[in-house]
Amino acid sequence: QVQLVESGGGLVQPGGSLRLSCAASGNIFRIYTMGWYRQAPGKQRDLVASITSGGSTNYADSVKGRFTISRDNAKNTVYLQMNSLKPEDTAVYYCNADILSEIPVLLRSDYWGQGTQVTVSS
């Protein structure tokens, strides 16, 4: 089994910062692209940022210059550093990873974390 466990969400004032973490565990052979998505109430789930195994990054226009995605391949962990947070950043943030696992044969699949709430409010 493969699991993604997120941490780091919470309540922060506008202009503040938060750092999200997502650790993958289980019978992992290789992790390809990892990313963060978010879903606000009544809206669809949208990509926030993604990072390939080689370190190439992609960001939604709304977070460029404020958010930074990074990963530690040795720890199978992806991070999202969020600065200059705005009320419109309020959402449930989900970790996503494209993983090749051994269960017991090699199988490549998309995995999701359980989500962590980020609330930006004064």
MDTraj code that builds the backbone (N, CA, C; nanometers):
import mdtraj as md
import numpy as np

residues = "GLN VAL GLN LEU VAL GLU SER GLY GLY GLY LEU VAL GLN PRO GLY GLY SER LEU ARG LEU SER CYS ALA ALA SER GLY ASN ILE PHE ARG ILE TYR THR MET GLY TRP TYR ARG GLN ALA PRO GLY LYS GLN ARG ASP LEU VAL ALA SER ILE THR SER GLY GLY SER THR ASN TYR ALA ASP SER VAL LYS GLY ARG PHE THR ILE SER ARG ASP ASN ALA LYS ASN THR VAL TYR LEU GLN MET ASN SER LEU LYS PRO GLU ASP THR ALA VAL TYR TYR CYS ASN ALA ASP ILE LEU SER GLU ILE PRO VAL LEU LEU ARG SER ASP TYR TRP GLY GLN GLY THR GLN VAL THR VAL SER SER".split()
xyz = np.array([
    [0.0832, -0.1194, 0.0000],
    [0.0000, 0.0000, 0.0000],
    [0.0869, 0.1248, 0.0000],
    [0.0392, 0.2267, -0.0676],
    [0.1085, 0.3563, -0.0699],
    [0.0180, 0.4593, -0.0034],
    [0.0764, 0.5420, 0.0803],
    [0.0014, 0.6481, 0.1474],
    [0.0726, 0.7812, 0.1323],
    [-0.0077, 0.8874, 0.1228],
    [0.0429, 1.0246, 0.1263],
    [-0.0154, 1.0903, 0.2503],
    [0.0706, 1.1427, 0.3360],
    [0.0250, 1.2058, 0.4598],
    [0.0704, 1.3509, 0.4605],
    [-0.0290, 1.4409, 0.4686],
    [-0.0010, 1.5846, 0.4658],
    [0.0007, 1.6417, 0.6068],
    [0.0708, 1.7536, 0.6213],
    [0.0716, 1.8267, 0.7476],
    [0.1045, 1.9725, 0.7193],
    [0.0729, 2.0579, 0.8175],
    [0.1144, 2.1971, 0.8070],
    [0.0050, 2.2979, 0.7816],
    [-0.1174, 2.2530, 0.7627],
    [-0.2253, 2.3488, 0.7410],
    [-0.2626, 2.4204, 0.8696],
    [-0.3528, 2.5179, 0.8548],
    [-0.3975, 2.5906, 0.9729],
    [-0.4568, 2.7244, 0.9388],
    [-0.4725, 2.8075, 1.0427],
    [-0.5286, 2.9418, 1.0290],
    [-0.4148, 3.0436, 1.0337],
    [-0.4156, 3.1345, 0.9376],
    [-0.3113, 3.2365, 0.9310],
    [-0.3735, 3.3679, 0.8862],
    [-0.3164, 3.4778, 0.9296],
    [-0.3660, 3.6089, 0.8895],
    [-0.3179, 3.6437, 0.7490],
    [-0.3921, 3.7291, 0.6807],
    [-0.3458, 3.7752, 0.5483],
    [-0.2038, 3.8318, 0.5566],
    [-0.1230, 3.7949, 0.4574],
    [0.0170, 3.8350, 0.4561],
    [0.1091, 3.7382, 0.5258],
    [0.0523, 3.6413, 0.5938],
    [0.1316, 3.5443, 0.6673],
    [0.1828, 3.4311, 0.5801],
    [0.2488, 3.3346, 0.6456],
    [0.3106, 3.2220, 0.5749],
    [0.2731, 3.0897, 0.6404],
    [0.2721, 2.9866, 0.5591],
    [0.2557, 2.8497, 0.6046],
    [0.3413, 2.7596, 0.5181],
    [0.3804, 2.6471, 0.5758],
    [0.4557, 2.5474, 0.4990],
    [0.3850, 2.4137, 0.5111],
    [0.3447, 2.3604, 0.3960],
    [0.2812, 2.2298, 0.3914],
    [0.3848, 2.1232, 0.3577],
    [0.3651, 2.0050, 0.4165],
    [0.4507, 1.8907, 0.3864],
    [0.3649, 1.7717, 0.3500],
    [0.4175, 1.6851, 0.2650],
    [0.3480, 1.5630, 0.2260],
    [0.4514, 1.4528, 0.2095],
    [0.4378, 1.3490, 0.2913],
    [0.5312, 1.2378, 0.2880],
    [0.4638, 1.1141, 0.2301],
    [0.5302, 1.0526, 0.1350],
    [0.4810, 0.9292, 0.0748],
    [0.5500, 0.8106, 0.1415],
    [0.4718, 0.7055, 0.1665],
    [0.5278, 0.5864, 0.2288],
    [0.4625, 0.4623, 0.1695],
    [0.5277, 0.3476, 0.1906],
    [0.4749, 0.2225, 0.1383],
    [0.5757, 0.1554, 0.0473],
    [0.5254, 0.0657, -0.0363],
    [0.6121, -0.0097, -0.1270],
    [0.6415, 0.0733, -0.2530],
    [0.7208, 0.1757, -0.2354],
    [0.7487, 0.2695, -0.3433],
    [0.8755, 0.2315, -0.4168],
    [0.8620, 0.2203, -0.5493],
    [0.9788, 0.1928, -0.6330],
    [1.0359, 0.3227, -0.6873],
    [0.9461, 0.4120, -0.7315],
    [0.9904, 0.5402, -0.7852],
    [0.8741, 0.6389, -0.7788],
    [0.9077, 0.7670, -0.7517],
    [0.8076, 0.8740, -0.7532],
    [0.8386, 0.9688, -0.8674],
    [0.7415, 0.9907, -0.9515],
    [0.7575, 1.0833, -1.0640],
    [0.7142, 1.2228, -1.0189],
    [0.6204, 1.2831, -1.0872],
    [0.5776, 1.4185, -1.0507],
    [0.4977, 1.4189, -0.9210],
    [0.5261, 1.5183, -0.8366],
    [0.4488, 1.5427, -0.7147],
    [0.3895, 1.6824, -0.7246],
    [0.2750, 1.7004, -0.6613],
    [0.2120, 1.8314, -0.6723],
    [0.1144, 1.8599, -0.5609],
    [0.0703, 1.9845, -0.5603],
    [-0.0312, 2.0303, -0.4662],
    [-0.1497, 2.0863, -0.5447],
    [-0.2686, 2.0477, -0.5012],
    [-0.3932, 2.0992, -0.5556],
    [-0.4712, 2.1628, -0.4421],
    [-0.5685, 2.2439, -0.4759],
    [-0.6545, 2.2997, -0.3718],
    [-0.7984, 2.3063, -0.4209],
    [-0.8884, 2.2990, -0.3236],
    [-1.0302, 2.3034, -0.3553],
    [-1.1023, 2.3898, -0.2519],
    [-1.1581, 2.4994, -0.2993],
    [-1.2364, 2.5868, -0.2136],
    [-1.3824, 2.5399, -0.2168],
    [-1.4630, 2.5755, -0.1169],
    [-1.6032, 2.5324, -0.1130],
    [-1.6778, 2.5739, -0.2397],
    [-1.7454, 2.4769, -0.3009],
    [-1.8240, 2.5044, -0.4197],
    [-1.7453, 2.5185, -0.5478],
    [-1.6147, 2.4936, -0.5406],
    [-1.5299, 2.5078, -0.6599],
    [-1.4611, 2.3765, -0.6928],
    [-1.4052, 2.3687, -0.8132],
    [-1.3352, 2.2473, -0.8529],
    [-1.1959, 2.2448, -0.7923],
    [-1.1360, 2.1269, -0.7943],
    [-0.9997, 2.1110, -0.7452],
    [-0.9025, 2.1550, -0.8547],
    [-0.8155, 2.2474, -0.8217],
    [-0.7221, 2.3048, -0.9198],
    [-0.5778, 2.2822, -0.8795],
    [-0.4927, 2.2734, -0.9802],
    [-0.3497, 2.2612, -0.9560],
    [-0.2944, 2.3917, -0.8991],
    [-0.2140, 2.3785, -0.7938],
    [-0.1434, 2.4935, -0.7369],
    [0.0009, 2.4959, -0.7872],
    [0.0683, 2.3811, -0.7729],
    [0.2075, 2.3717, -0.8158],
    [0.2451, 2.2258, -0.8300],
    [0.3424, 2.1997, -0.9161],
    [0.3915, 2.0641, -0.9324],
    [0.5423, 2.0670, -0.9529],
    [0.6053, 1.9511, -0.9267],
    [0.7503, 1.9404, -0.9417],
    [0.7834, 1.8002, -0.9900],
    [0.8675, 1.7927, -1.0925],
    [0.9074, 1.6634, -1.1449],
    [1.0176, 1.6026, -1.0597],
    [1.0519, 1.4779, -1.0880],
    [1.1590, 1.4123, -1.0142],
    [1.2934, 1.4813, -1.0386],
    [1.3039, 1.5499, -1.1499],
    [1.4263, 1.6221, -1.1815],
    [1.4301, 1.7635, -1.1286],
    [1.3182, 1.8085, -1.0705],
    [1.3168, 1.9406, -1.0084],
    [1.2509, 2.0502, -1.0902],
    [1.1964, 2.0185, -1.2058],
    [1.1264, 2.1198, -1.2846],
    [0.9925, 2.1510, -1.2187],
    [0.9619, 2.2801, -1.2116],
    [0.8416, 2.3230, -1.1403],
    [0.7418, 2.3915, -1.2328],
    [0.6169, 2.3904, -1.1873],
    [0.5083, 2.4553, -1.2602],
    [0.4140, 2.5146, -1.1557],
    [0.3677, 2.6383, -1.1791],
    [0.2820, 2.7057, -1.0822],
    [0.1569, 2.7624, -1.1492],
    [0.0484, 2.7646, -1.0733],
    [-0.0686, 2.8385, -1.1173],
    [-0.0344, 2.9876, -1.1165],
    [-0.0907, 3.0618, -1.2099],
    [-0.0613, 3.2045, -1.2201],
    [-0.0931, 3.2772, -1.0891],
    [-0.1955, 3.2334, -1.0206],
    [-0.2413, 3.3028, -0.8997],
    [-0.1436, 3.2928, -0.7834],
    [-0.0483, 3.1995, -0.7897],
    [0.0449, 3.1813, -0.6775],
    [0.1899, 3.2099, -0.7158],
    [0.2148, 3.2385, -0.8408],
    [0.3521, 3.2659, -0.8848],
    [0.4117, 3.3828, -0.8067],
    [0.5344, 3.3633, -0.7597],
    [0.6020, 3.4666, -0.6823],
    [0.5700, 3.4637, -0.5344],
    [0.4692, 3.3859, -0.4944],
    [0.4319, 3.3775, -0.3522],
    [0.4545, 3.2378, -0.2951],
    [0.4303, 3.1355, -0.3755],
    [0.4440, 2.9970, -0.3305],
    [0.5677, 2.9343, -0.3936],
    [0.6303, 2.8421, -0.3198],
    [0.7443, 2.7679, -0.3709],
    [0.7273, 2.6206, -0.3392],
    [0.7350, 2.5390, -0.4429],
    [0.7277, 2.3942, -0.4239],
    [0.8683, 2.3365, -0.4279],
    [0.8944, 2.2377, -0.3430],
    [1.0247, 2.1703, -0.3406],
    [1.0017, 2.0260, -0.2975],
    [1.1048, 1.9446, -0.3139],
    [1.0931, 1.8041, -0.2735],
    [1.2259, 1.7518, -0.2251],
    [1.2172, 1.6522, -0.1378],
    [1.3336, 1.5810, -0.0882],
    [1.3155, 1.4366, -0.1332],
    [1.3864, 1.3987, -0.2379],
    [1.3673, 1.2649, -0.2939],
    [1.4105, 1.1554, -0.1968],
    [1.5084, 1.1833, -0.1141],
    [1.5548, 1.0832, -0.0171],
    [1.4475, 1.0544, 0.0880],
    [1.3622, 1.1529, 0.1141],
    [1.2563, 1.1369, 0.2137],
    [1.1193, 1.1148, 0.1516],
    [1.1135, 1.1094, 0.0186],
    [0.9849, 1.0933, -0.0506],
    [0.8838, 1.1984, -0.0065],
    [0.9304, 1.3205, 0.0078],
    [0.8482, 1.4275, 0.0636],
    [0.8473, 1.5491, -0.0290],
    [0.7299, 1.6106, -0.0394],
    [0.7152, 1.7340, -0.1153],
    [0.6658, 1.8426, -0.0200],
    [0.7116, 1.9646, -0.0437],
    [0.6779, 2.0782, 0.0416],
    [0.6127, 2.1889, -0.0413],
    [0.5335, 2.2699, 0.0254],
    [0.4795, 2.3900, -0.0367],
    [0.4955, 2.5050, 0.0618],
    [0.5872, 2.5944, 0.0319],
    [0.6062, 2.7139, 0.1121],
    [0.5150, 2.8228, 0.0581],
    [0.4251, 2.8702, 0.1428],
    [0.3251, 2.9689, 0.1011],
    [0.3490, 3.0989, 0.1757],
    [0.3835, 3.2025, 0.1029],
    [0.4083, 3.3352, 0.1604],
    [0.3057, 3.4348, 0.1082],
    [0.2967, 3.5469, 0.1759],
    [0.2034, 3.6540, 0.1359],
    [0.0635, 3.5984, 0.1099],
    [0.0168, 3.5201, 0.2028],
    [-0.1128, 3.4532, 0.1844],
    [-0.2273, 3.5529, 0.1803],
    [-0.3261, 3.5199, 0.0975],
    [-0.4439, 3.6032, 0.0779],
    [-0.5692, 3.5243, 0.1171],
    [-0.6767, 3.5935, 0.1500],
    [-0.8011, 3.5210, 0.1830],
    [-0.8446, 3.4260, 0.0719],
    [-0.8194, 3.4617, -0.0524],
    [-0.8583, 3.3747, -0.1633],
    [-0.7746, 3.2481, -0.1739],
    [-0.6711, 3.2361, -0.0923],
    [-0.5940, 3.1117, -0.0859],
    [-0.6604, 3.0092, 0.0061],
    [-0.7656, 3.0490, 0.0751],
    [-0.8352, 2.9587, 0.1651],
    [-0.8950, 2.8419, 0.0887],
    [-0.8606, 2.7215, 0.1311],
    [-0.9056, 2.6004, 0.0617],
    [-0.8533, 2.4781, 0.1362],
    [-0.9012, 2.3615, 0.0943],
    [-0.8384, 2.2368, 0.1362],
    [-0.7295, 2.2059, 0.0344],
    [-0.6099, 2.1842, 0.0821],
    [-0.4951, 2.1568, -0.0035],
    [-0.4668, 2.0066, -0.0041],
    [-0.4542, 1.9513, -0.1240],
    [-0.4322, 1.8084, -0.1424],
    [-0.2963, 1.7838, -0.2075],
    [-0.2271, 1.6857, -0.1550],
    [-0.1025, 1.6400, -0.2143],
    [-0.1348, 1.5318, -0.3185],
    [-0.0595, 1.5313, -0.4263],
    [-0.0770, 1.4323, -0.5320],
    [0.0596, 1.3825, -0.5762],
    [0.0670, 1.2532, -0.6090],
    [0.1941, 1.1982, -0.6554],
    [0.1715, 1.0855, -0.7556],
    [0.2534, 1.0834, -0.8556],
    [0.2556, 0.9790, -0.9587],
    [0.3637, 0.8795, -0.9165],
    [0.3196, 0.7593, -0.8734],
    [0.4111, 0.6661, -0.8070],
    [0.4106, 0.5296, -0.8743],
    [0.5299, 0.4777, -0.8907],
    [0.5497, 0.3401, -0.9354],
    [0.5752, 0.2571, -0.8093],
    [0.4834, 0.1661, -0.7798],
    [0.4948, 0.0874, -0.6574],
    [0.5072, -0.0612, -0.6904],
    [0.5435, -0.1367, -0.5871],
    [0.5578, -0.2815, -0.6008],
    [0.4554, -0.3477, -0.5086],
    [0.3394, -0.3921, -0.5641],
    [0.2335, -0.4450, -0.4789],
    [0.1645, -0.5677, -0.5354],
    [0.2231, -0.6835, -0.5588],
    [0.3658, -0.7107, -0.5541],
    [0.4371, -0.6850, -0.6868],
    [0.3566, -0.6635, -0.7930],
    [0.4216, -0.6333, -0.9211],
    [0.4280, -0.4821, -0.9376],
    [0.5089, -0.4378, -1.0300],
    [0.5219, -0.2946, -1.0527],
    [0.3920, -0.2385, -1.1096],
    [0.3434, -0.1303, -1.0463],
    [0.2194, -0.0666, -1.0886],
    [0.2340, 0.0832, -1.0714],
    [0.2092, 0.1581, -1.1780],
    [0.2166, 0.3039, -1.1722],
    [0.0773, 0.3601, -1.1579],
    [0.0609, 0.4468, -1.0570],
    [-0.0718, 0.4997, -1.0297],
    [-0.0613, 0.6381, -0.9681],
    [-0.1755, 0.7057, -0.9649],
    [-0.1882, 0.8400, -0.9083],
    [-0.2430, 0.8277, -0.7660],
    [-0.1774, 0.8942, -0.6716],
    [-0.2205, 0.8871, -0.5326],
    [-0.2508, 1.0268, -0.4788],
    [-0.3454, 1.0320, -0.3837],
    [-0.3867, 1.1565, -0.3208],
    [-0.3748, 1.1475, -0.1692],
    [-0.3414, 1.2597, -0.1087],
    [-0.3461, 1.2697, 0.0358],
    [-0.4882, 1.2985, 0.0820],
    [-0.5053, 1.3063, 0.2136],
    [-0.6385, 1.3240, 0.2712],
    [-0.6825, 1.4699, 0.2718],
    [-0.5901, 1.5607, 0.2484],
    [-0.6225, 1.7027, 0.2446],
    [-0.5944, 1.7709, 0.3774],
    [-0.5512, 1.8960, 0.3690],
    [-0.5274, 1.9756, 0.4884],
    [-0.5869, 2.1148, 0.4671],
    [-0.6574, 2.1643, 0.5676],
    [-0.7273, 2.2910, 0.5550],
    [-0.6319, 2.4080, 0.5758],
    [-0.6366, 2.5033, 0.4855],
    [-0.5649, 2.6299, 0.4999],
    [-0.6693, 2.7410, 0.4991],
    [-0.6699, 2.8193, 0.6052],
    [-0.7643, 2.9295, 0.6176],
    [-0.6873, 3.0588, 0.6386],
    [-0.7119, 3.1556, 0.5512],
    [-0.6454, 3.2850, 0.5598],
    [-0.7516, 3.3881, 0.5964],
    [-0.7419, 3.4380, 0.7182],
    [-0.8454, 3.5286, 0.7677],
    [-0.7917, 3.6116, 0.8828],
    [-0.8411, 3.7340, 0.8924],
    [-0.8039, 3.8190, 1.0047],
    [-0.9050, 3.8054, 1.1183],
])
top = md.Topology()
chain = top.add_chain()
for i, resn in enumerate(residues, 1):
    res = top.add_residue(resn, chain, resSeq=i)
    for name in ("N", "CA", "C"):
        top.add_atom(name, md.element.get_by_symbol(name[0]), res)
traj = md.Trajectory(xyz[None], top)
